[in-house]
Every structure is written in C-alpha cells, then in structure tokens.
Amino acid sequence: MAYTPDKPKLAENSEQLRARIPGWGADLDPKDRPSVPREQFDPTFGGAHWEFPERQPERWPRERSIEHAFLTPVFGTSCPPKGLSGRIRRYSYAKYSEGRAAHWLLLLASDRVDAVESTLRSFVSRRPDNPITETGVLSEGRRHGLSSRRGRRSDKVHHPLDPIIVAAPWVLGAGLVYAVVRRVRG
Amino acid sequence: MRAMTYRGPYRVRVEEKDRPSIEHPNDAIVRVTRAAICGSDLHLYHGMMPDTRVGMTFGHEFVGVVDEVGGSVRNLKVGDRVMVPFNIFCGTCFFCARGLYSNCHNVNPNATAVGGIYGYSHTCGGYDGGQAEYVRVPFADVGPSLLPDWLDEEDAVLLTDAMATGYFGAQLGDIKEGDVVVVFGAGPVGLAAAASSWLMGAGRVIVIDHLDYRLEKARTFAHAETINFTEYDDIVVHLKKLTEHLGADVAIDAVGAEADGNLVQHVTAAKFKLQGGSPIALNWAIDSVRKGGTISVMGAYGPMFSAVKFGDAMNKGLTLRMNQCPVKRQWPRLLEHVRNGYLKPRDMVTHRIPLEHIAEGYHMFSAKLDGCIKPLIIPS
C-alpha cells in the first residue's frame, strides 16, 4: 500500500492475464509501440514528394491566424465568411492571436450570429429551416427516448436544459416578430 | 451530391451540395462508402467549437473509393479503396517530419495550435468532412492508405480515428507491466484505450462511466473492470480504496469537453460555453492517479481556458501527456493487432444509419438513446 515500499499485489499475474486476454503484452516492449518515442525524424514515411508543397490557389481573401507567417499552402474552402458573422470572423482573425480570449469569444459570437442569419435567410429560400426535423427530436419516439433515460445517469439532471437551449431562439424570434407586427398595425 | 450540413447548435440536415472539386494538384476526391459520427462531432453539434459555420459538412471518420485524382498524385488511382486518417497533413513540415502528423503546420491557416481535421470547424482548417457522398482529400499521396483486402470496411472506418486514438492514448500512458490503468469514459475511444492497455502489459484496467450499457460493453469488448460513478458519493475516494490508497499508475481521459459528474462544470462549459471544456474527467484523473503517475488526455477540448486542477497535478509530480492522434503512424502495428484478433473495432458499432436520417442519428448519439455507442453513416 501507499504507506509501505511495495506496490499492492494484483489479483492476476502476467501469465494469468496472458491466458485470459487475447494479445496481452503484445506491445509490452516500448519498441513495438508506434508512437514511442513520440518524435521520430523520418520525412519520407508519409509518401510526400516535396519539401514545401505547391500552393493551392486563393480564390477569395482567406482569413488566417496572425500567428502564421503566411497563408498555409493548403486550406479548406468550405463556407467562406459572409454577412455580419463574416465581418466578425474577419475582425477576430485580423486583430487577435489565438492566445487572446477575445479571438475565441468573437468567433463563438459570430457562430451564434451566423445561425440567426442563416435561419432568417432560409425563410426566403425554397427550404426554410425546420426545427423538428433538423434537431432529430422525432428519434425520441423511435429510439426509446424515455426508456433510455431510466436508471442512473448523471446527465439526467441537465437534460431539461437542452430543449430550452434549442427552443429559446425560436421562441424569442417568434415573440419579436409578433411585437413588430403589433406595432406596425398600431 | 447529398451531404450532412450544420444549421446551428443542435440542428443538422441533409442538403444537395456541389460535388467537391480538385483544388490542389495533390488532392483526391473520394466517394464515401462508410462514415461515422465521432463523439467529438458532438462538440461541434452543440456549438462548443469556435468558428463552426452554418453549411459545413462534418465527418472525420470515413472510408471510400477514389473517384478522381489531381495532377501530382502518384500513389493512388481512380477505383482504389482507401481509408483516410482524420488528420490532414503534408508529410514534410517540421512537425510531420518528426511523425507529429496531427500537428501539421501546412494545412490549417486558421490556427497554429491545431492541425487540419476533416469536417471539424474552421478552427481546424475549414475542410468539409465525410458525412457526405463525396469528400475532398488533400495530400492524397500522404494521408490515405489502401484498404487491405482482408480488412472489413467497418473495422477500417474505426481505424481512421476512434480505435487509433484509443491505442495512441494507451501509448501516451507509458504503461509498464503490471500497471493499474484507469480509463475515464466508456465511449469508443475509452473502449479502445482500455483494450489497448492490455496489449501494453497492464495488470488491471478499470473503466469509469455513468451509462450502464457502455460499461457492459467495456466488460465484454475490453475485458475491463467497470465502475458507474453515480453509485459513489466520491469516485476519487473509491478509486483510492480500490488501489489500497496508492492510486492508479496511469489514468486516461477519454471523455473531454462535455464530461458529466459535476453540474456546474458541465453547464458552464457544455451549455453556456464559458469554458473550453468541462474538465471533470481530467480533474478526477489528476486526483485519482498516484503521485508520480501519468495522465494521458485523449478527450477533446476547445481552445479556450478550462478549470483544470493544475495545482494538484504539480504537487503530485504527474506527467500529463496529450495530443491528437497521428493516425497513420499507428496503422502498421494496429492492423497487425486487428488481423491477429487482439482488437475488434467493429464490435463497438451499435447503429448503422442512412445519411438521410443523420439528424436523428446526431440526436440519438448526443442524448445517448437506444444504447448508442458508435453510429456509422451509410451515404447511399
């Protein structure tokens, strides 16, 4: 035990474990472990045939961390920044490094703005957002929503928060529209 | 093509999107045959990861068939069946040259602190992911590997992240013969880490979770002892009692940002996004491992600060080791273990969901309904 020099005895020794667990000890020797040591210099392992990769064309001004010396040679092109959320994102990247909380808080704020903008935009598209199908909430009926939550589960205590978090923007939005309509009608 | 798209926190749908195109000479376009939802996708789904944009396609675990290759691709051809690591990496930057593929410096303009990951927000590079019919695969000569004929496709898709990450996590624990290993979290990564700990000579493996159906899987899949932490007033004290008050030699955090077990930590992090993650499992690991022990962090956390108990970690002289898994480096040895029957990744799969029903898949996985441990996505 902790108060004397020896380690506590285990219930099973190595021979017993080898007999019970398939593959027990196959990587006992650290030399057989692929990430030991963690850093191994071998620039040819990956199959690359360049020292610095050819550059991907930049089709629009690509936002980047100011901790980078330049735009990386390869980058993702999903969802270019747009609208107010895009302006917040660009500001965050241009102004703050990754070391500043402001950088991440602005990006989180832009995500929320993006969700509102995109939902509003969807209402003038051929496919408006549908909170019922998009939240997958119908799986509660098909996937044993009630019975799955029976018994001990430490997350049961905050499950009621989820519908509030999901529904709150919709309820607030509907309330706002109602208030505007009432005011316009006088 | 049909693709999952993010619509805002807790909302996804399937949309018609343009098929991805070759944007760099070493790109390939892969037709996805199997994908998966990862536990870390839930951090995006819940709106926890900064710069997760509406319209993005998630999915960093996928396998498929090469549909098109760029002009400089030498190692792949159209029709090849490939498994694609979740890391996007160039192979030659300072970090890749040292085997740190998950830390590649040439693929993520948005952040220097993390490499490129498919479908994992713009913080991880802004690449669309594989929960779709097609996906763009950059550095096709470097990342993907041909699927061996003997390898089942469902085993392969789990080798692209969950199984490899768990195996890597056990390695970071620096396990020695006879060590006591405690794994927090009985999700796919925790199950993989527990099973892998035996390969490295663990003398005892204990898995902690609050979901009984997952602990049952830990007993059958990973031959582990299990504890439901909700049955104990203080799981740290219970673990001390189980180890004659020494503590475990190694603790593995396979939970990450949305850990349960402390309402304040969970709600401030997962619901109100005031922390980068809820470090409950990590704090339990710090407090329950023995002095001088090692903690391996495989759970994913956001880039913001989290309330971690570093004082205890320092006073106990702990070694904290962590990284995103450099997947391709694990494959040669990991494939041997799968072929020998030591590891059986597809035994973790509980659901196979058509892409069109992915919104229900996300809800089910997020709310832990229907005994869900690992849902696969079938694009067509």
Interface residues (C-beta under 8 A of the other chain):
Chain A: M1 A2 Y3 K7 P8 L10 A11 E12 S14 L17 R20 I21 P22 G23 W24 G25 A26 D27 L28 D32 R33 P34 S35 V36 R38 E39 Q40 F41 D42 P43 F45 G46 G47 A48 H49 W50 E51 F52 P53 E54 Q56 P57 R62 E63 R64 S65 E67 H68 L71 T72 P73 V74 F75 G76 T77 S78 C79 P81 S85 R89 Y93 E98 A101 W104 L105 L107 L108 S110 D111 R112 D114 A115 E117 S118 T119 R127 D129 N130 P131 T133 E134 T135 G136 V137 L138 S139 E140 R142 R143 H144 G145 S148 R149 G151 R152 R153 S154 D155 V157 H158 H159 L161 D162 I165 V166 P169
Chain B: R7 G8 P9 Y10 R11 V12 R13 E15 E23 H24 P25 N26 G47 P50 D51 T52 R53 V54 G55 M56 T57 S72 R74 N75 I88 F89 C90 G91 T92 C96 A97 R98 G99 L100 Y101 H105 N106 V107 N108 P109 N110 A111 T112 A113 G116 H122 T123 G125 G126 Y127 D128 P138 F139 D141 V142 G143 F168 Q171 L172 E177 G178 V180 S196 W198 L199 M200 G201 G203 R204 H210 L211 D212 H223 N228 F229 T230 E231 T243 E244 H245 L246 G247 D260 G261 L263 H266 V267 K271 K273 G276 R290 G302 P303 M304 F305 N323 P326 K328 R329 Q330 P332 R333 L334 H337 N340 G341 Y342 L343 A359 E360 G361 Y362 H363 M364 A367 K368 L369 D370 G371 C372
